[in-house]
Amino acid sequence: MLFGDKLRYLREEKGVTQKQLGEFIHVSDRVVGYYESNNRFPKNEETLKRIAQYFNVSIDYLLGNSNN
């Protein structure tokens, strides 16, 4: 599963919108949509950290290096 697919799964499982997630990680809902469609990847580590924190998962999980 690619990063964007995991992100969409986590977001939908938590029941939040792209806008709500974007506000937390400091990007627009459009950028979240690009992430989820695997057209873009977060430009900096801080964004990855915020995503991992929001969903209580590891960065390794988001990157596909772990199943936990």
C-alpha positions in Angstrom: 0.0 0.0 0.0 1.4 3.4 -1.0 1.7 6.4 1.3 -1.4 8.1 -0.1 -3.5 5.0 0.2 -2.5 4.6 3.9 -3.3 8.2 4.5 -6.8 8.0 3.0 -7.5 4.8 4.9 -6.4 6.3 8.2 -8.4 9.5 7.6 -11.6 7.7 6.6 -11.2 5.3 9.5 -11.0 8.3 11.9 -13.9 10.0 10.2 -12.3 13.3 9.4 -12.4 15.4 6.3 -9.4 16.4 4.2 -9.9 19.9 5.4 -9.8 18.9 9.1 -6.6 16.9 8.5 -5.1 19.7 6.5 -5.7 22.2 9.3 -3.9 20.0 11.8 -0.9 19.3 9.6 -0.8 22.9 8.2 -1.5 22.2 4.5 -4.6 22.8 2.4 -7.3 20.2 1.8 -6.2 20.2 -1.8 -2.7 19.2 -0.8 -4.2 16.4 1.3 -6.0 15.2 -1.8 -2.8 15.2 -3.7 -1.2 13.1 -1.0 -4.0 10.7 -1.0 -4.0 10.3 -4.8 -0.2 9.6 -4.6 0.5 12.7 -6.8 2.6 14.4 -4.1 4.5 13.5 -1.0 5.1 15.7 2.1 8.0 18.0 1.5 9.4 18.0 5.0 9.8 15.8 8.0 7.6 18.0 10.2 4.6 17.3 8.1 5.2 13.6 8.3 5.6 13.9 12.1 2.3 15.7 12.3 0.5 13.1 10.3 1.9 10.3 12.4 1.0 12.1 15.6 -2.6 12.8 14.4 -3.2 9.1 13.6 -1.0 7.7 16.4 1.1 5.7 14.0 4.8 5.6 13.3 6.5 7.4 10.4 7.9 4.0 9.4 4.3 2.7 9.1 3.4 5.7 6.8 6.4 5.0 4.7 5.7 1.3 4.4 8.7 0.2 6.5 6.6 -1.3 9.2 3.1 -2.8 9.6 2.7 -1.3 13.1 
